[in-house]
């Protein structure tokens, strides 16, 4: 069995983009990940100086793999007419 990472830190131009990247990397919906904003994105001064990407930590909920498996099995059973 492959051990999935349960925590990830991502830098992106915005907090929303970082959250989306984390959820996509885990292969789950954003609602199944607990997020902590480590740093908000900052705009560059005069469009030239400074600025920083947002940095977000995402922790996969312990029940996320079980919920994903449950949803998958329900779809399979529904397809079989059970």
NORSULKA-V172594 format. One record per backbone hydrogen bond with DSSP energy under -0.5 kcal/mol. CO is the residue of the C=O (numbers start at 1). NH is the residue of the N-H. E is the energy in kcal/mol with one decimal. If there is no record, write none. Layout:
co = <CO,CO>
nh = <NH,NH>
e = <E,E>
This chain:
co = <2,6,8,10,12,14,15,16,17,18,19,20,21,22,23,23,29,30,32,33,34,36,36,39,42,44,45,45,49,52,54,55,55,56,57,58,59,61,63,64,65,66,67,68,69,70,71,72,73,74,75,76,77,77,78>
nh = <4,60,58,56,54,18,19,20,21,22,23,24,25,26,27,28,32,33,61,35,59,38,57,55,52,47,48,49,45,42,12,38,39,10,36,8,34,64,67,68,69,70,71,72,73,74,75,76,77,78,79,80,81,82,81>
e = <-0.7,-2.5,-3.2,-2.6,-2.7,-2.0,-2.5,-2.3,-2.3,-2.2,-2.5,-2.3,-2.2,-2.1,-1.3,-2.1,-1.9,-1.6,-2.2,-0.5,-2.7,-0.7,-3.0,-2.5,-1.9,-1.1,-2.3,-2.2,-3.0,-2.7,-2.1,-2.4,-1.9,-2.5,-2.4,-2.2,-2.8,-1.4,-2.8,-2.5,-2.3,-2.4,-2.5,-2.3,-2.7,-2.5,-2.0,-2.4,-2.8,-2.4,-2.2,-1.5,-0.6,-2.6,-0.8>
